[in-house]
Amino acid sequence: MSNPGNAPAQSNTFAIVSLVLGIVGVAGGFFLAIIGVVAGVVGLVFGILSRKRGGSRGMILAGIILSVIAIVVGIIGYVLVAANPPTV
């Protein structure tokens, strides 16, 4: 017989994935812009899906914010390369 006062711990996998992709996107976006944009967009999608499912709001919000920052870092990287293309 289970105790109704203690609910089972619910892990929010989408929030964790969003947070990890946001971190990878920000860190990787400084070296290769495509990593920041792709990881940021995928992390943002997972963050939005996670928010609709409910769960720990702090982790979801951190994942969404880091994903947006990763997208911005990637776009800035593309703009800097377009403004000053590498010479061969």
Secondary structure, DSSP 8 states (H G I E B T S, - for coil): ---TTS------HHHHHHHHHHHHHHHHHTT-HHHHHHHHHHHHHHHHHHHHH---HHHHHHHHHHHHHHHHHHHHHHHHHHHS----
